[in-house]
Amino acid sequence: MEDAGKKVLLDTDQEVVRLAKSLIRAAHHAVIATLDPRTGRPIATRVGIATDADGAPAILVSALAAHTPALRADPRCSLLIGESGKGDPLAHPRITLHCDARQIERGSTEEARIAERYLAHSPKAKLYAGLGDFRYFRLEPVGASLNGGFGKAYALTAADVLD
């Protein structure tokens, strides 16, 4: 039974916002959750990530990956970012971004900017970035949930995680 008097979400302050932004900008991979267009069931897969200039995550994905047709059919997704270290993995900070995915137009100035940032952050991606079935998606945050460790839960806005 839940204690009605206990506040589950804590107030967001600048330290929490800094933690959220640092988790997002430092990450090289995350788990993306999408909805399978054939079954409607959730699917979760690992993706490489970088950030655009304003801090929005960008991913580079193959058309062969399960999440790509899912994002094309329904752009709603969530992205779980955070590394576990020694000890209890639930004691380490992590953030879930609630996003709308947008495929980046090939040959656009936006694609050039995102590609430059992505490949600077993940140089090994140069091996497949130029392959014909790979595309960049920008994940537009609409909100976020930050878990800073046990008993440290926060709800954040898009403005909290973007510059």
N, C-alpha and C positions, 0 to 999 in steps of 0.2 A: 504494500500500500504506500502510495506517495505521500510525503509530508507536505501538506498544503501551505505551511508557513515557511518552508525553505525555498530560497531563491536559487534557481538552477543556473540561470545565465547571469554573469557578472557584468557590471558596467564597463563599457569599452573606453579605454584611455589611450593616450599617445604611445605608451609602452606596448600595449597590445597591438596597435596599428603597426608599429615598427617591427614587431615580431612577425606579424602576418606578411608584411611586405618582404621581409628578409627570407622567410621560408619560400615564398613564391619565386623571388629573384635568384636564389641560390640553387634551386632544384634543377636537376638534369633529367629527371624522369618523374612520372606520376602515374596514378591509376585513373583512367577515364571510365566513367559509367555512362552508358548510352542505352537506348531502347532498341532491341532487335526489330527491324521492320517486318519480318516474317511472322514472328511469334508474339511481339509486344512485351516480351520478357526482358528484364534488365541484363546487360552484359557488362563486364568490367575487364579492361585490358590495360596493359602497361604501354605508355607512350613516352617518347622523349619530349622535353619541353624547353622552351626559352621564353623570354618575355619581349614584348614590343616596347617601344620607348615609354609608354605610359604605365607599364607594369602588367598589361593584359597578357595572359599566357598565349603562346603560339605553339602549334604542333605541326610536325611534318609526317604525313601518313600515306601509306600505300593504299591504292584502291582495292587491293587484295585483303586488307585487314578488315575484320568484322566491324570495327567501329566506324569505318569510312561510309559504307552505305547507310549505317544507322544515323550518322550525323547528317547525311544528305536528305534522309527521309524525315528526320525530326531533329532540329538543331539543339534541343534541350539536352544538357549533359551536366555532369558534375565531375570535378577533378579533385582527387585526394592527393595532397602533397605532404610529405614529412618523412624523415628518416628515423628509424629506431636505432638506439645505441645499446649500450650495455644495460642489463637488467630488464625490468618490465617494459615491453614495447609500448604499453599504454601510458607510461609515465612521460613519454617524450612528446613535444609539441607537434601538432599536425593541423592542417587546414583543409576544409572542403569548400571549394568554390562552386557556386551554382552559376552556370553559364549558358549562353546561347552561342553556338558555333557558327562561324561564317567562313566559307571557303574563299580563299584569296584568289583573285583573278590572275591568271597566268600573264606574265609580261608587264604587269602593272608596276608603278613606282612603289606601291604598297608591298608587293611581293618582293621587290628588290631590297627594300628596307628590312622586312622581316627575315628574308634569307640571309642577309648580311649579319643580322643580330643572332639568328639561330646558329649559323655556322661558326660564328666567333665563340659562341657559348658551348657548342658541341661540334668541334672540328671533324670528328670521325664521321659525322653525317654527310660529309662531302662525298663519301663513297656511293651513296644512293640518292642524294638530293636531286641530281640531274636526270634520274630515270623517269621515263614517261608516265608511269602510274603514280608518282608521288606528288602530293599537293600540300600546301600550307593551309592551315585553318587558324583563324584567330578566335580565341574563346573569350567572348565578351561577358565579364562578370556581372551578375545581377544581385549578388549577395554572397555571403560566406558564413561558415561556422568554424570558429577556431577553438581547438581544444589545446590549451597550454600545458596540459598535464592533469593529474587527478584533481578534480574539484575546480578546474579553471576553464569554464566554458563561456564563450562569447559569441554573440551574433554581430556580424559586421555588414556594412553596406558596400555597394560597388565603390562608392567614393572613398571608403576606408582603405581599400586595397589598390586603388589606382592613384597615379600621381596627377 
